Amino acid sequence: MSATHLPAEELAATVHGRAIPIDVQDPAERGFRQTLLDIYVPRYGADWENFLDSGVAYARIDADRMFTFYMPPEAA
């Protein structure tokens, strides 16, 4: 699996590795679940927790390789 985070044109982070499923109902993943709630409930409302419990799939990437790119805006 590969993923790229590109918050702005001057910064990119790309990771390549294996996708490992995360069960947000598992008590061992309580911290991850709470992080999702802390981020998305304020944005989308309390009903977002119903979405989280509707069977959506989450995975983390166990990275084999990671690449970054940074170019300061003044250099562009």
Backbone as CSV, one residue per row, in Angstrom:
resi,resn,N_x,N_y,N_z,CA_x,CA_y,CA_z,C_x,C_y,C_z
1,MET,0.853,-1.160,0.000,0.000,0.000,0.000,0.901,1.225,0.000
2,SER,0.434,2.262,-0.655,1.141,3.536,-0.653,0.161,4.640,-0.316
3,ALA,0.646,5.665,0.345,-0.172,6.830,0.648,0.719,8.061,0.616
4,THR,0.134,9.169,0.175,0.841,10.446,0.162,0.017,11.474,0.916
5,HIS,0.693,12.212,1.790,0.076,13.341,2.496,0.676,14.592,1.882
6,LEU,-0.180,15.449,1.343,0.271,16.642,0.631,-0.507,17.840,1.151
7,PRO,-0.123,18.356,2.350,-0.883,19.461,2.930,-0.687,20.786,2.201
8,ALA,0.377,20.916,1.468,0.658,22.135,0.705,1.628,21.759,-0.411
9,GLU,1.736,22.613,-1.410,2.595,22.277,-2.545,4.071,22.183,-2.176
10,GLU,4.454,22.797,-1.081,5.878,22.779,-0.723,6.263,21.591,0.159
11,LEU,5.302,20.760,0.570,5.595,19.638,1.461,4.812,18.413,1.043
12,ALA,5.509,17.269,0.978,4.850,15.997,0.691,5.540,14.902,1.493
13,ALA,4.764,13.943,1.947,5.298,12.751,2.607,4.597,11.553,1.983
14,THR,5.380,10.600,1.499,4.846,9.387,0.879,5.405,8.189,1.608
15,VAL,4.524,7.229,1.895,4.928,6.017,2.602,4.483,4.808,1.782
16,HIS,5.354,3.800,1.729,5.066,2.535,1.051,5.233,1.419,2.072
17,GLY,4.287,0.493,2.133,4.401,-0.613,3.071,3.193,-1.522,2.997
18,ARG,2.902,-2.181,4.117,1.787,-3.126,4.190,0.631,-2.525,4.961
19,ALA,-0.570,-2.737,4.445,-1.772,-2.275,5.137,-2.140,-3.287,6.216
20,ILE,-2.307,-2.807,7.433,-2.699,-3.637,8.567,-4.070,-3.143,9.035
21,PRO,-5.111,-3.987,8.932,-6.450,-3.557,9.338,-6.501,-3.139,10.810
22,ILE,-7.322,-2.135,11.092,-7.561,-1.668,12.460,-9.051,-1.830,12.743
23,ASP,-9.382,-2.553,13.791,-10.769,-2.731,14.216,-11.068,-1.683,15.277
24,VAL,-11.842,-0.664,14.912,-12.124,0.433,15.848,-13.024,-0.002,17.003
25,GLN,-13.569,-1.216,16.947,-14.369,-1.752,18.050,-13.516,-2.496,19.070
26,ASP,-12.278,-2.822,18.714,-11.361,-3.560,19.589,-10.907,-2.653,20.735
27,PRO,-11.051,-3.092,21.987,-10.589,-2.264,23.113,-9.110,-1.877,23.015
28,ALA,-8.314,-2.693,22.362,-6.886,-2.371,22.198,-6.683,-1.149,21.303
29,GLU,-7.696,-0.802,20.500,-7.605,0.351,19.594,-8.383,1.549,20.133
30,ARG,-8.634,1.558,21.434,-9.404,2.631,22.073,-8.811,4.006,21.779
31,GLY,-7.488,4.123,21.822,-6.836,5.412,21.570,-7.048,5.905,20.153
32,PHE,-6.959,4.991,19.194,-7.183,5.368,17.795,-8.624,5.816,17.597
33,ARG,-9.562,5.046,18.153,-10.983,5.401,18.044,-11.238,6.784,18.644
34,GLN,-10.664,7.045,19.813,-10.889,8.338,20.460,-10.292,9.471,19.640
35,THR,-9.160,9.236,19.026,-8.562,10.257,18.153,-9.492,10.583,16.992
36,LEU,-10.065,9.552,16.370,-11.021,9.792,15.288,-12.205,10.623,15.771
37,LEU,-12.735,10.259,16.931,-13.866,11.001,17.481,-13.484,12.447,17.790
38,ASP,-12.306,12.645,18.370,-11.860,13.997,18.716,-11.710,14.887,17.481
39,ILE,-11.331,14.301,16.365,-11.131,15.074,15.136,-12.441,15.299,14.394
40,TYR,-13.231,14.240,14.214,-14.356,14.311,13.285,-15.699,14.695,13.894
41,VAL,-15.945,14.414,15.167,-17.220,14.827,15.766,-17.366,16.352,15.766
42,PRO,-16.327,17.125,16.130,-16.484,18.588,16.047,-16.731,19.091,14.616
43,ARG,-16.204,18.389,13.624,-16.381,18.811,12.232,-17.741,18.435,11.667
44,TYR,-18.192,17.205,11.979,-19.380,16.664,11.318,-20.564,16.410,12.249
45,GLY,-20.380,16.614,13.545,-21.477,16.428,14.484,-21.468,15.057,15.141
46,ALA,-22.301,14.924,16.161,-22.331,13.701,16.981,-22.721,12.467,16.174
47,ASP,-23.480,12.633,15.098,-23.872,11.483,14.280,-22.682,10.811,13.605
48,TRP,-21.532,11.491,13.571,-20.367,10.882,12.937,-19.967,9.593,13.656
49,GLU,-20.223,9.504,14.951,-19.902,8.266,15.679,-20.719,7.092,15.121
50,ASN,-21.948,7.340,14.686,-22.740,6.282,14.045,-22.070,5.811,12.764
51,PHE,-21.515,6.756,12.014,-20.769,6.392,10.805,-19.583,5.501,11.165
52,LEU,-18.848,5.882,12.202,-17.692,5.111,12.631,-18.092,3.680,12.977
53,ASP,-19.264,3.509,13.555,-19.730,2.186,13.970,-20.484,1.438,12.867
54,SER,-20.558,2.014,11.671,-21.338,1.409,10.592,-20.583,0.342,9.809
55,GLY,-19.342,0.079,10.178,-18.577,-0.947,9.483,-17.516,-0.412,8.541
56,VAL,-17.214,0.887,8.625,-16.152,1.439,7.775,-14.827,0.773,8.122
57,ALA,-13.933,0.715,7.151,-12.651,0.036,7.330,-11.528,1.055,7.517
58,TYR,-10.638,0.757,8.435,-9.445,1.569,8.669,-8.231,0.657,8.631
59,ALA,-7.103,1.215,8.248,-5.846,0.470,8.225,-4.710,1.428,8.528
60,ARG,-3.656,0.891,9.079,-2.423,1.661,9.235,-1.425,1.088,8.240
61,ILE,-0.417,1.850,7.932,0.619,1.365,7.019,1.869,1.068,7.830
62,ASP,2.281,-0.201,7.819,3.577,-0.564,8.383,4.603,-0.275,7.297
63,ALA,5.347,0.793,7.476,6.193,1.338,6.410,7.432,0.495,6.137
64,ASP,7.681,0.265,4.858,8.956,-0.288,4.393,9.855,0.853,3.918
65,ARG,9.220,1.878,3.311,9.948,3.038,2.808,9.112,4.284,3.033
66,MET,9.798,5.390,3.257,9.121,6.676,3.395,9.972,7.732,2.698
67,PHE,9.300,8.583,1.955,9.979,9.656,1.239,9.316,10.982,1.596
68,THR,10.113,12.010,1.699,9.578,13.346,1.944,10.150,14.317,0.929
69,PHE,9.418,15.386,0.737,9.849,16.459,-0.145,9.490,17.763,0.530
70,TYR,10.434,18.680,0.533,10.156,20.024,1.076,10.868,21.051,0.231
71,MET,10.132,22.073,-0.194,10.704,23.205,-0.896,10.075,24.456,-0.267
72,PRO,10.885,25.262,0.399,10.353,26.478,1.014,9.629,27.334,-0.045
73,PRO,8.540,27.971,0.357,7.761,28.786,-0.605,8.593,29.831,-1.324
74,GLU,9.563,30.414,-0.652,10.373,31.451,-1.301,11.286,30.887,-2.372
75,ALA,11.540,29.568,-2.371,12.396,28.944,-3.390,11.610,28.578,-4.636
76,ALA,10.301,28.594,-4.550,9.456,28.165,-5.677,9.470,29.161,-6.811
